[in-house]
Amino acid sequence: MSENLQATIIKILVVDLEVDAEQATGDATLAELDLDSLAIAELVVRLKEEAGADLGEEESSMGSLTVSGLADLAAAARSGERAA
């Protein structure tokens, strides 16, 4: 399930946030992709709209997450679990 979420996140990063497609990999952190707090907030909103993953108050600590880590967090949020 998180592979589909990872693909959705990468699509949002590349299409909506204009991140270089070559840099938008599962191993890249949001900080490495030069996403500021506003861009991360936009990513969270778009992820909720496209995937139904409500990350709510998690966005302040997302800069150190990798794209695949964010996909795992989104999968947990969609299933109603809280990430550790």
MOPAC internal coordinates of N, CA, C and O (Angstrom, degrees):
PM7 1SCF
backbone

  N    0.0000 0     0.00 0     0.00 0    0    0    0
  C    1.4446 1     0.00 0     0.00 0    1    0    0
  C    1.5295 1   110.22 1     0.00 0    2    1    0
  O    1.2310 1   119.85 1   140.21 1    3    2    1
  N    1.3139 1   117.89 1   -39.79 1    3    2    1
  C    1.4635 1   118.48 1  -176.63 1    5    3    2
  C    1.5298 1   112.06 1   -70.46 1    6    5    3
  O    1.2310 1   119.61 1   161.14 1    7    6    5
  N    1.3574 1   118.36 1   -18.86 1    7    6    5
  C    1.4631 1   119.48 1   175.49 1    9    7    6
  C    1.5262 1   110.04 1   -64.96 1   10    9    7
  O    1.2310 1   120.34 1   138.60 1   11   10    9
  N    1.3492 1   116.95 1   -41.40 1   11   10    9
  C    1.4627 1   120.50 1   176.81 1   13   11   10
  C    1.5211 1   110.31 1   -64.41 1   14   13   11
  O    1.2310 1   120.52 1   139.49 1   15   14   13
  N    1.3145 1   116.61 1   -40.51 1   15   14   13
  C    1.4620 1   120.40 1   177.81 1   17   15   14
  C    1.5215 1   110.67 1   -65.59 1   18   17   15
  O    1.2310 1   120.32 1   140.96 1   19   18   17
  N    1.3110 1   116.99 1   -39.04 1   19   18   17
  C    1.4613 1   119.99 1   177.99 1   21   19   18
  C    1.5263 1   109.79 1   -62.39 1   22   21   19
  O    1.2310 1   119.88 1   137.38 1   23   22   21
  N    1.3190 1   117.83 1   -42.62 1   23   22   21
  C    1.4681 1   121.00 1   177.89 1   25   23   22
  C    1.5222 1   110.50 1   -62.69 1   26   25   23
  O    1.2310 1   120.25 1   140.33 1   27   26   25
  N    1.3268 1   117.13 1   -39.67 1   27   26   25
  C    1.4652 1   121.03 1   177.48 1   29   27   26
  C    1.5230 1   110.79 1   -64.08 1   30   29   27
  O    1.2310 1   120.39 1   135.95 1   31   30   29
  N    1.3209 1   116.85 1   -44.05 1   31   30   29
  C    1.4674 1   121.15 1   179.28 1   33   31   30
  C    1.5245 1   110.38 1   -61.89 1   34   33   31
  O    1.2310 1   120.48 1   134.65 1   35   34   33
  N    1.3196 1   116.68 1   -45.35 1   35   34   33
  C    1.4683 1   120.09 1   179.74 1   37   35   34
  C    1.5253 1   110.44 1   -62.53 1   38   37   35
  O    1.2310 1   120.17 1   139.79 1   39   38   37
  N    1.3200 1   117.27 1   -40.21 1   39   38   37
  C    1.4680 1   120.46 1   177.50 1   41   39   38
  C    1.5258 1   110.50 1   -61.11 1   42   41   39
  O    1.2310 1   120.12 1   134.33 1   43   42   41
  N    1.3304 1   117.37 1   -45.67 1   43   42   41
  C    1.4653 1   121.15 1   178.74 1   45   43   42
  C    1.5237 1   110.14 1   -61.95 1   46   45   43
  O    1.2310 1   120.28 1   136.20 1   47   46   45
  N    1.3255 1   117.07 1   -43.80 1   47   46   45
  C    1.4585 1   120.94 1   179.87 1   49   47   46
  C    1.5269 1   111.78 1   -59.66 1   50   49   47
  O    1.2310 1   120.87 1   134.23 1   51   50   49
  N    1.3184 1   115.94 1   -45.77 1   51   50   49
  C    1.4608 1   120.55 1  -174.80 1   53   51   50
  C    1.5260 1   111.74 1   -77.32 1   54   53   51
  O    1.2310 1   120.29 1   132.24 1   55   54   53
  N    1.3248 1   117.05 1   -47.76 1   55   54   53
  C    1.4656 1   120.83 1  -174.29 1   57   55   54
  C    1.5259 1   111.83 1   -78.61 1   58   57   55
  O    1.2310 1   120.31 1   130.19 1   59   58   57
  N    1.3165 1   117.01 1   -49.81 1   59   58   57
  C    1.4668 1   120.62 1  -173.37 1   61   59   58
  C    1.5208 1   113.32 1   -86.80 1   62   61   59
  O    1.2310 1   120.41 1   141.78 1   63   62   61
  N    1.3229 1   116.83 1   -38.22 1   63   62   61
  C    1.4584 1   120.11 1  -174.33 1   65   63   62
  C    1.5274 1   113.11 1  -104.02 1   66   65   63
  O    1.2310 1   120.59 1  -177.74 1   67   66   65
  N    1.3287 1   116.48 1     2.26 1   67   66   65
  C    1.4622 1   124.06 1   174.46 1   69   67   66
  C    1.5258 1   114.19 1    56.42 1   70   69   67
  O    1.2310 1   120.89 1  -141.63 1   71   70   69
  N    1.3356 1   115.90 1    38.37 1   71   70   69
  C    1.4611 1   121.31 1   173.68 1   73   71   70
  C    1.5245 1   107.53 1   -79.50 1   74   73   71
  O    1.2310 1   120.33 1   -38.11 1   75   74   73
  N    1.3119 1   116.97 1   141.89 1   75   74   73
  C    1.4604 1   122.28 1   177.55 1   77   75   74
  C    1.5333 1   109.03 1   -59.09 1   78   77   75
  O    1.2310 1   120.80 1   -53.54 1   79   78   77
  N    1.3260 1   116.08 1   126.46 1   79   78   77
  C    1.4683 1   121.40 1  -176.82 1   81   79   78
  C    1.5236 1   112.45 1   -58.83 1   82   81   79
  O    1.2310 1   119.97 1   146.91 1   83   82   81
  N    1.3304 1   117.67 1   -33.09 1   83   82   81
  C    1.4619 1   120.50 1   179.67 1   85   83   82
  C    1.5228 1   112.01 1   -69.50 1   86   85   83
  O    1.2310 1   120.09 1   153.15 1   87   86   85
  N    1.3193 1   117.42 1   -26.85 1   87   86   85
  C    1.4610 1   121.12 1  -179.83 1   89   87   86
  C    1.5202 1   112.07 1   -86.87 1   90   89   87
  O    1.2310 1   119.94 1   156.84 1   91   90   89
  N    1.3179 1   117.71 1   -23.16 1   91   90   89
  C    1.4701 1   122.10 1  -175.78 1   93   91   90
  C    1.5249 1   109.97 1   -81.09 1   94   93   91
  O    1.2310 1   121.18 1   -98.97 1   95   94   93
  N    1.3248 1   115.34 1    81.03 1   95   94   93
  C    1.4656 1   121.77 1   178.85 1   97   95   94
  C    1.5181 1   109.13 1  -117.92 1   98   97   95
  O    1.2310 1   120.65 1   -11.45 1   99   98   97
  N    1.2973 1   116.36 1   168.55 1   99   98   97
  C    1.4518 1   121.24 1   179.47 1  101   99   98
  C    1.5117 1   114.15 1   -62.32 1  102  101   99
  O    1.2310 1   120.44 1   153.62 1  103  102  101
  N    1.3266 1   116.77 1   -26.38 1  103  102  101
  C    1.4648 1   121.30 1  -177.56 1  105  103  102
  C    1.5217 1   113.76 1   -88.71 1  106  105  103
  O    1.2310 1   119.71 1   169.31 1  107  106  105
  N    1.3198 1   118.17 1   -10.69 1  107  106  105
  C    1.4612 1   121.33 1  -178.16 1  109  107  106
  C    1.5241 1   110.41 1   -78.12 1  110  109  107
  O    1.2310 1   120.84 1   -44.32 1  111  110  109
  N    1.3316 1   116.01 1   135.68 1  111  110  109
  C    1.4644 1   118.68 1   174.24 1  113  111  110
  C    1.5264 1   108.77 1   -82.96 1  114  113  111
  O    1.2310 1   121.14 1   -20.54 1  115  114  113
  N    1.3109 1   115.43 1   159.46 1  115  114  113
  C    1.4568 1   119.65 1   178.28 1  117  115  114
  C    1.5239 1   110.40 1   -62.96 1  118  117  115
  O    1.2310 1   120.27 1   145.34 1  119  118  117
  N    1.3240 1   117.08 1   -34.66 1  119  118  117
  C    1.4661 1   121.15 1   177.03 1  121  119  118
  C    1.5261 1   110.60 1   -64.91 1  122  121  119
  O    1.2310 1   120.12 1   138.37 1  123  122  121
  N    1.3223 1   117.37 1   -41.63 1  123  122  121
  C    1.4691 1   120.91 1   178.45 1  125  123  122
  C    1.5247 1   111.60 1   -64.04 1  126  125  123
  O    1.2310 1   120.50 1   154.08 1  127  126  125
  N    1.3211 1   116.66 1   -25.92 1  127  126  125
  C    1.4635 1   121.23 1   177.94 1  129  127  126
  C    1.5294 1   111.58 1   -85.29 1  130  129  127
  O    1.2310 1   120.79 1  -173.55 1  131  130  129
  N    1.3315 1   116.10 1     6.45 1  131  130  129
  C    1.4691 1   123.44 1   178.51 1  133  131  130
  C    1.5249 1   113.18 1    60.52 1  134  133  131
  O    1.2310 1   120.59 1  -143.17 1  135  134  133
  N    1.3323 1   116.47 1    36.83 1  135  134  133
  C    1.4560 1   119.45 1   176.34 1  137  135  134
  C    1.5224 1   109.23 1   -86.27 1  138  137  135
  O    1.2310 1   120.59 1   -58.05 1  139  138  137
  N    1.3188 1   116.48 1   121.95 1  139  138  137
  C    1.4556 1   120.30 1   175.53 1  141  139  138
  C    1.5282 1   108.72 1   -84.58 1  142  141  139
  O    1.2310 1   120.53 1     0.51 1  143  142  141
  N    1.3189 1   116.60 1  -179.49 1  143  142  141
  C    1.4686 1   120.03 1  -175.53 1  145  143  142
  C    1.5197 1   112.08 1   -62.67 1  146  145  143
  O    1.2310 1   119.90 1   145.96 1  147  146  145
  N    1.3154 1   117.79 1   -34.04 1  147  146  145
  C    1.4646 1   120.66 1   177.89 1  149  147  146
  C    1.5228 1   111.23 1   -67.59 1  150  149  147
  O    1.2310 1   120.19 1   138.10 1  151  150  149
  N    1.3235 1   117.24 1   -41.90 1  151  150  149
  C    1.4634 1   121.31 1   178.22 1  153  151  150
  C    1.5306 1   110.63 1   -65.99 1  154  153  151
  O    1.2310 1   120.22 1   141.18 1  155  154  153
  N    1.3247 1   117.19 1   -38.82 1  155  154  153
  C    1.4677 1   120.25 1   177.62 1  157  155  154
  C    1.5198 1   110.15 1   -65.29 1  158  157  155
  O    1.2310 1   120.30 1   139.61 1  159  158  157
  N    1.3273 1   117.02 1   -40.39 1  159  158  157
  C    1.4653 1   119.99 1   177.31 1  161  159  158
  C    1.5205 1   110.66 1   -62.44 1  162  161  159
  O    1.2310 1   120.09 1   138.99 1  163  162  161
  N    1.3292 1   117.43 1   -41.01 1  163  162  161
  C    1.4683 1   121.46 1   176.96 1  165  163  162
  C    1.5276 1   110.34 1   -62.93 1  166  165  163
  O    1.2310 1   120.35 1   137.99 1  167  166  165
  N    1.3238 1   116.94 1   -42.01 1  167  166  165
  C    1.4604 1   121.43 1   177.84 1  169  167  166
  C    1.5238 1   110.69 1   -60.15 1  170  169  167
  O    1.2310 1   120.26 1   136.42 1  171  170  169
  N    1.3226 1   117.12 1   -43.58 1  171  170  169
  C    1.4666 1   121.84 1   179.76 1  173  171  170
  C    1.5290 1   110.61 1   -62.37 1  174  173  171
  O    1.2310 1   120.34 1   136.34 1  175  174  173
  N    1.3272 1   116.95 1   -43.66 1  175  174  173
  C    1.4681 1   121.04 1   179.13 1  177  175  174
  C    1.5249 1   110.56 1   -64.02 1  178  177  175
  O    1.2310 1   120.45 1   133.05 1  179  178  177
  N    1.3338 1   116.75 1   -46.95 1  179  178  177
  C    1.4757 1   120.55 1  -179.40 1  181  179  178
  C    1.5234 1   111.07 1   -64.51 1  182  181  179
  O    1.2310 1   119.98 1   143.02 1  183  182  181
  N    1.3164 1   117.65 1   -36.98 1  183  182  181
  C    1.4604 1   121.49 1   179.06 1  185  183  182
  C    1.5228 1   110.70 1   -65.86 1  186  185  183
  O    1.2310 1   120.55 1   142.05 1  187  186  185
  N    1.3265 1   116.55 1   -37.95 1  187  186  185
  C    1.4568 1   120.05 1   176.44 1  189  187  186
  C    1.5217 1   110.35 1   -65.86 1  190  189  187
  O    1.2310 1   120.19 1   137.33 1  191  190  189
  N    1.3190 1   117.25 1   -42.67 1  191  190  189
  C    1.4648 1   121.61 1  -179.77 1  193  191  190
  C    1.5249 1   111.92 1   -65.35 1  194  193  191
  O    1.2310 1   120.21 1   135.46 1  195  194  193
  N    1.3125 1   117.20 1   -44.54 1  195  194  193
  C    1.4653 1   121.04 1  -173.56 1  197  195  194
  C    1.5238 1   113.99 1   -86.09 1  198  197  195
  O    1.2310 1   120.28 1   149.33 1  199  198  197
  N    1.3338 1   117.07 1   -30.67 1  199  198  197
  C    1.4678 1   119.11 1  -173.18 1  201  199  198
  C    1.5214 1   113.69 1  -121.74 1  202  201  199
  O    1.2310 1   120.17 1   174.95 1  203  202  201
  N    1.3244 1   117.28 1    -5.05 1  203  202  201
  C    1.4545 1   119.63 1  -179.75 1  205  203  202
  C    1.5112 1   114.32 1    70.45 1  206  205  203
  O    1.2310 1   120.56 1  -158.13 1  207  206  205
  N    1.3322 1   116.54 1    21.87 1  207  206  205
  C    1.4672 1   121.84 1  -179.42 1  209  207  206
  C    1.5217 1   108.94 1   -99.62 1  210  209  207
  O    1.2310 1   120.38 1   -72.03 1  211  210  209
  N    1.3186 1   116.88 1   107.97 1  211  210  209
  C    1.4605 1   121.80 1  -179.55 1  213  211  210
  C    1.5181 1   109.25 1   -91.81 1  214  213  211
  O    1.2310 1   120.86 1   -77.41 1  215  214  213
  N    1.3227 1   115.95 1   102.59 1  215  214  213
  C    1.4577 1   120.71 1  -179.02 1  217  215  214
  C    1.5165 1   112.28 1   -89.68 1  218  217  215
  O    1.2310 1   120.75 1   172.47 1  219  218  217
  N    1.3173 1   116.18 1    -7.53 1  219  218  217
  C    1.4502 1   122.52 1   172.66 1  221  219  218
  C    1.5009 1   115.53 1    42.82 1  222  221  219
  O    1.2310 1   120.41 1    66.86 1  223  222  221
  N    1.3066 1   116.83 1  -113.14 1  223  222  221
  C    1.4623 1   123.28 1  -172.77 1  225  223  222
  C    1.5228 1   113.64 1   -84.91 1  226  225  223
  O    1.2310 1   120.10 1  -173.12 1  227  226  225
  N    1.3054 1   117.42 1     6.88 1  227  226  225
  C    1.4606 1   120.67 1  -176.74 1  229  227  226
  C    1.5198 1   113.46 1   -76.55 1  230  229  227
  O    1.2310 1   119.53 1   162.28 1  231  230  229
  N    1.3361 1   118.51 1   -17.72 1  231  230  229
  C    1.4577 1   120.81 1  -167.77 1  233  231  230
  C    1.5258 1   115.15 1   -63.18 1  234  233  231
  O    1.2310 1   119.68 1   154.74 1  235  234  233
  N    1.3232 1   118.22 1   -25.26 1  235  234  233
  C    1.4631 1   119.28 1  -178.23 1  237  235  234
  C    1.5241 1   113.06 1   -67.33 1  238  237  235
  O    1.2310 1   120.06 1   159.02 1  239  238  237
  N    1.3182 1   117.49 1   -20.98 1  239  238  237
  C    1.4599 1   120.51 1  -178.24 1  241  239  238
  C    1.5268 1   112.79 1  -111.53 1  242  241  239
  O    1.2310 1   119.68 1  -161.11 1  243  242  241
  N    1.2992 1   118.22 1    18.89 1  243  242  241
  C    1.4605 1   121.23 1  -173.81 1  245  243  242
  C    1.5152 1   115.34 1   -86.88 1  246  245  243
  O    1.2310 1   119.12 1   163.84 1  247  246  245
  N    1.3007 1   119.28 1   -16.16 1  247  246  245
  C    1.4577 1   121.06 1  -175.54 1  249  247  246
  C    1.5148 1   113.78 1   -55.69 1  250  249  247
  O    1.2310 1   120.22 1   147.25 1  251  250  249
  N    1.3105 1   117.18 1   -32.75 1  251  250  249
  C    1.4639 1   120.19 1  -178.30 1  253  251  250
  C    1.5279 1   113.02 1   -87.44 1  254  253  251
  O    1.2310 1   120.24 1   174.89 1  255  254  253
  N    1.3244 1   117.15 1    -5.11 1  255  254  253
  C    1.4620 1   120.10 1   178.85 1  257  255  254
  C    1.5180 1   111.34 1   -75.14 1  258  257  255
  O    1.2310 1   121.30 1   -35.15 1  259  258  257
  N    1.3267 1   115.11 1   144.85 1  259  258  257
  C    1.4590 1   119.44 1   170.14 1  261  259  258
  C    1.5201 1   107.83 1   -81.91 1  262  261  259
  O    1.2310 1   120.75 1   -13.69 1  263  262  261
  N    1.3159 1   116.17 1   166.31 1  263  262  261
  C    1.4648 1   120.66 1   176.96 1  265  263  262
  C    1.5263 1   109.72 1   -59.74 1  266  265  263
  O    1.2310 1   119.64 1   136.76 1  267  266  265
  N    1.3316 1   118.30 1   -43.24 1  267  266  265
  C    1.4626 1   120.04 1   178.84 1  269  267  266
  C    1.5283 1   111.47 1   -68.59 1  270  269  267
  O    1.2310 1   119.95 1   146.61 1  271  270  269
  N    1.3209 1   117.69 1   -33.39 1  271  270  269
  C    1.4635 1   121.02 1   175.06 1  273  271  270
  C    1.5153 1   111.46 1   -65.12 1  274  273  271
  O    1.2310 1   120.66 1   140.72 1  275  274  273
  N    1.3273 1   116.34 1   -39.28 1  275  274  273
  C    1.4570 1   120.99 1   176.19 1  277  275  274
  C    1.5251 1   110.33 1   -65.09 1  278  277  275
  O    1.2310 1   120.29 1   141.68 1  279  278  277
  N    1.3277 1   117.06 1   -38.32 1  279  278  277
  C    1.4678 1   120.62 1   176.85 1  281  279  278
  C    1.5232 1   110.66 1   -62.42 1  282  281  279
  O    1.2310 1   120.03 1   138.48 1  283  282  281
  N    1.3257 1   117.55 1   -41.52 1  283  282  281
  C    1.4685 1   121.08 1   176.91 1  285  283  282
  C    1.5256 1   111.22 1   -63.61 1  286  285  283
  O    1.2310 1   120.42 1   137.64 1  287  286  285
  N    1.3309 1   116.81 1   -42.36 1  287  286  285
  C    1.4605 1   121.58 1   177.95 1  289  287  286
  C    1.5247 1   110.64 1   -62.80 1  290  289  287
  O    1.2310 1   120.43 1   138.22 1  291  290  289
  N    1.3243 1   116.78 1   -41.78 1  291  290  289
  C    1.4639 1   121.34 1   178.63 1  293  291  290
  C    1.5251 1   111.12 1   -65.89 1  294  293  291
  O    1.2310 1   120.40 1   141.23 1  295  294  293
  N    1.3320 1   116.84 1   -38.77 1  295  294  293
  C    1.4657 1   120.39 1   178.02 1  297  295  294
  C    1.5259 1   110.38 1   -63.11 1  298  297  295
  O    1.2310 1   120.75 1   138.19 1  299  298  297
  N    1.3222 1   116.17 1   -41.81 1  299  298  297
  C    1.4648 1   120.71 1   178.11 1  301  299  298
  C    1.5292 1   110.24 1   -64.70 1  302  301  299
  O    1.2310 1   120.55 1   139.23 1  303  302  301
  N    1.3327 1   116.55 1   -40.77 1  303  302  301
  C    1.4662 1   120.34 1   179.67 1  305  303  302
  C    1.5198 1   111.24 1   -65.19 1  306  305  303
  O    1.2310 1   120.47 1   140.80 1  307  306  305
  N    1.3217 1   116.70 1   -39.20 1  307  306  305
  C    1.4673 1   120.20 1   179.21 1  309  307  306
  C    1.5180 1   111.85 1   -65.76 1  310  309  307
  O    1.2310 1   120.62 1   146.05 1  311  310  309
  N    1.3095 1   116.43 1   -33.95 1  311  310  309
  C    1.4664 1   119.35 1  -178.53 1  313  311  310
  C    1.5253 1   111.73 1   -88.68 1  314  313  311
  O    1.2310 1   120.56 1  -178.13 1  315  314  313
  N    1.3381 1   116.53 1     1.87 1  315  314  313
  C    1.4641 1   120.55 1   176.83 1  317  315  314
  C    1.5086 1   114.32 1    85.82 1  318  317  315
  O    1.2310 1   119.87 1  -172.57 1  319  318  317
  N    1.3170 1   117.85 1     7.43 1  319  318  317
  C    1.4602 1   121.07 1   179.28 1  321  319  318
  C    1.5253 1   108.55 1   -88.79 1  322  321  319
  O    1.2310 1   120.32 1   -19.87 1  323  322  321
  N    1.3028 1   116.99 1   160.13 1  323  322  321
  C    1.4571 1   122.31 1   172.59 1  325  323  322
  C    1.5136 1   107.45 1  -105.74 1  326  325  323
  O    1.2310 1   120.64 1   -43.23 1  327  326  325
  N    1.3126 1   116.38 1   136.77 1  327  326  325
  C    1.4483 1   120.55 1   178.02 1  329  327  326
  C    1.5211 1   109.79 1   -72.55 1  330  329  327
  O    1.2310 1   121.32 1   -30.78 1  331  330  329
  N    1.3248 1   115.07 1   149.22 1  331  330  329
  C    1.4704 1   119.92 1   178.98 1  333  331  330
  C    1.4905 1   111.28 1   -80.26 1  334  333  331
  O    1.2310 1   120.10 1   180.00 1  335  334  333

